[in-house]
């Protein structure tokens, strides 16, 4: 029995929809239906109650799903372990990070790691948060680094750095003369933020809600570099991690202003799949990254 057929059935059992399952596997609904029908023929039983909406599993279907889920999980674990062995054999660690962490926080840790493990190739790639979760769970990344990490029973999530958040504005902006600022001063200020779905956006929105501050959205982007460029040309202000502003602060194109209300921070985290076989080199890098909190 092909493992992908079992995977498709497990997704159908979870999604309860032929169309959603077909979309996920990038096949036609007919292909999904034919695969399930073939399973039913092979096992001489009905696995789905097709009269119900959404679809429901029969008693036999529930039994088959539990066994199929176990086989798929075991197969994925085997793949993960094999990939880890290959990675260890080639002395390579695959790290995925959101752009701001990968560019501004991670390099110093990689330098320290390379001093101790000069023969290990640490490959760093940049992705959006959701892609990092996906690749870590798929076993394609050894380590993921994200902002505002969420808990997942399939992942070990460790604390990384708490990044201080500051008001970022152009050196030409009227607020640039301030050494500190009350967050309420941003009331109805033109604000350059992150798009919906970006974890940092939700985190900053939570700060505004806590202080009952209403800003005026001017622009929204999916990455911190574009936000900084918009701030530089004085299109509005933003709240950003100070660690991501070092070049702009040195060049004098952006002013970073501390908040007087409290020390706002953006939490960041390290993601590792729970059932992944971790090489000695990867474990050392994880411990090095976790040392940021000690």
C-alpha positions, 0 to 999 in steps of 0.5 A: 500500500502506497504511503501517500495513499494513506497520507491522503486518507488521513488528510481526508479524515481530518479535513472531511472534504474531498475538495480541500483534500484535493487542493492540499495534494494538488490533485483532482477530487476524482483522484481522491475519491478513486483512491478511497474507493480502492482502499474500500475495495481492498479491505471490503468495507465502507470507510466513509459515510458519503451521505453526511456533510461534512463527511464522516468516517464509519466505524471501520474508517475510524479504525483504518484512520488510527492505523494509517495515522500511526503508519504515516507518522512512523514513516515521517519519523523514519524520513526525519531520522534518515535525513538527520543521519545524512545531515550529520554525515555531511556535517551540515545544519539547516537553519531557517529564520525570519529575515530580521532574526537571520540578518541581525541576531543570528550572525553573532551566534553562527560566528561563535559556533564556527569557532568551535565547529569550523568543519560544520556547514551551517546553512541559513535560509530566510522564510516567513514564519508559517513556512518555517513551522512547515519545514521544521515539521517536515524535517527539512530544517534542523532549527527554526527561528521565529518571532512570537513563537506559538506552542505546538505539541509536535515541537520543542519551542525554546526561548531565544532573545527578547528584542527591545521594541522602539518607536522608529521614525525618520530623522526628519519626523517631528518626533525625532527630537524626543528622547522618550515617548509615551505610547499614547502620543501615537494616537492617530499617527500615520503608522507603517506596520506589518500585514495581517498574519505576520506574528509581530503584527498581532503582538504590536496590535496587542500592545496598542489594545492594552493601552487603548491607542488607535493608530492610523494605518498608512502602509502594511508590508510582510517584511521588516526591511520594506517597513524600514525603507518606508520609515526612512522616507518619512511615510510614517512611524513604526514600532520595530526591534532595535536589533534590526535598526543598527545600520539605519541608526549608524547612518542616521536615517532612522531615529529609535525612541524608547517608550516611557510607559514600559520596556516593550519587547518582541519574544523570539523562539527556537523551533525543533521537531520533537521526534527528530534525531539531533546530531551532536553538532546541531545540539551544540548550536541549539544550546548556544542559541538557548544561552542567549536567555541565560 
